[in-house]
């Protein structure tokens, strides 16, 4: 396998759940705003969900950075518990598994056939 596709897909799906959790958290922020407490913290869940989806896409598009993308996915999964209700726990688990898969991924070997050129008949000497 030349790309960590499973890791990327799980991270993207988890990012969608984090966006939904971020929307729920933003609605809580709207209620607080109606009570007079205005804060941009409630929008962090939406931003985190978008960044998580971006990391999932980068896992597939740039597999050479799979270690960085895996670490970022795990960090985003942990942070999503606070700012996006963990994507209703489903997003947290999916992004966490995607990050771990990305860290554990190793590039597969392509079959390479080499042929050694020889002269017939061999040179004397």
C-alpha positions in Angstrom: 0.0 0.0 0.0 1.6 3.3 -1.1 -0.6 5.6 0.9 -2.2 5.5 4.4 -5.8 5.6 2.9 -7.6 4.0 5.9 -6.0 6.4 8.3 -6.9 9.4 6.1 -10.5 8.2 5.5 -11.1 7.6 9.2 -9.6 11.0 10.1 -11.9 12.7 7.5 -15.0 11.0 8.8 -14.1 11.8 12.4 -13.5 15.4 11.3 -17.1 15.5 10.0 -18.3 14.3 13.4 -16.2 17.0 15.1 -17.7 19.7 12.9 -21.2 18.5 14.0 -20.1 18.5 17.6 -18.6 22.0 17.0 -22.0 23.1 15.6 -23.7 21.9 18.8 -21.1 23.7 20.9 -21.6 26.8 18.8 -25.3 26.6 19.5 -24.5 26.5 23.2 -22.4 29.7 22.6 -25.5 31.3 21.0 -27.5 30.7 24.1 -24.7 32.2 26.2 -24.5 35.2 23.8 -28.3 35.8 24.3 -27.6 35.8 28.1 -24.8 38.5 27.5 -21.7 36.3 27.6 -20.0 36.6 24.2 -17.0 34.5 23.4 -15.3 33.1 20.3 -14.3 29.9 22.1 -17.5 28.3 20.9 -16.4 28.5 17.3 -13.1 26.7 17.9 -14.9 23.3 17.4 -15.8 24.2 13.8 -12.2 25.3 13.1 -10.8 22.2 14.7 -13.2 20.0 12.6 -12.0 21.7 9.4 -8.3 21.3 10.4 -8.9 17.6 11.2 -10.4 17.1 7.7 -7.4 18.9 6.2 -5.0 16.6 8.1 -7.0 13.6 6.8 -6.7 14.8 3.2 -2.9 15.5 3.7 -2.5 11.9 5.0 -3.6 10.6 1.7 -2.1 13.4 -0.5 1.3 13.6 1.2 2.2 10.2 2.7 5.8 11.2 3.3 4.6 13.3 6.3 2.5 10.5 7.8 4.2 10.9 11.2 3.4 14.6 11.5 -0.2 14.1 10.3 -0.7 11.2 12.8 0.6 13.3 15.7 -1.6 16.3 14.6 -4.6 14.0 14.3 -4.1 12.6 17.8 -3.7 16.1 19.3 -6.8 17.3 17.4 -8.7 14.3 18.7 -7.8 15.1 22.3 -8.6 18.8 21.9 -11.9 18.0 20.3 -13.1 16.7 23.7 -12.9 20.2 25.1 -14.0 22.4 22.1 -16.3 20.1 20.1 -17.7 17.7 22.6 -15.4 15.1 21.1 -17.5 14.9 18.0 -20.1 13.1 20.2 -17.2 10.6 21.1 -17.5 9.0 17.7 -15.4 11.7 16.1 -12.8 11.5 18.9 -12.5 7.7 18.5 -12.3 7.8 14.7 -9.7 10.5 14.6 -7.7 8.8 17.3 -7.6 5.5 15.4 -6.8 7.4 12.1 -3.9 9.1 13.8 -2.6 5.9 15.3 -2.9 4.1 11.9 -1.0 7.0 10.3 1.8 6.7 12.8 2.1 2.9 12.4 1.9 3.1 8.5 5.0 2.0 6.6 5.5 2.4 2.9 5.1 -0.8 1.0 7.8 -2.0 -1.3 7.3 -1.8 -5.0 8.5 -4.7 -7.0 11.7 -3.7 -8.7 13.3 -6.0 -11.3 16.9 -5.2 -12.1 18.8 -6.7 -15.0 22.5 -6.7 -15.1 23.9 -6.0 -18.6 26.6 -8.4 -19.8 28.6 -8.5 -23.0 28.6 -11.7 -24.9 31.2 -13.0 -25.3 32.9 -11.6 -22.2 35.9 -9.4 -22.7 39.3 -11.1 -22.3 41.5 -9.9 -19.7 
